[in-house]
Amino acid sequence: MKSQIIQIGNSQGVRLPKGLLEESGIRGDVDLVLHEDGILIRGMQKPRSGWVEKIKEMIDHEDDELADLETTSEFDRRRWQW
């Protein structure tokens, strides 16, 4: 599907057809992931999704640290200047 990059104030954006968004099920906040061949737009997962299961797993293993818990995005890890 073809679209164009448009000016939105000091930023730029892409208009997405209503039908495409409806079929994708994406609503509200999105996660943007930079790939070698483009940008992936996906629906934002709920914050803290999966935390309850990870905490139960931590308790079962008598750990004091959450294992494999995703707290930052790919952008946060690779591109953001802290």
Secondary structure as UniProt FT lines:
FT   STRAND          5..8
FT   TURN            9..10
FT   STRAND          11..14
FT   HELIX           18..24
FT   STRAND          30..35
FT   TURN            36..37
FT   STRAND          38..43
FT   TURN            47..50
FT   HELIX           51..60
FT   TURN            61..62
FT   HELIX           74..78
//
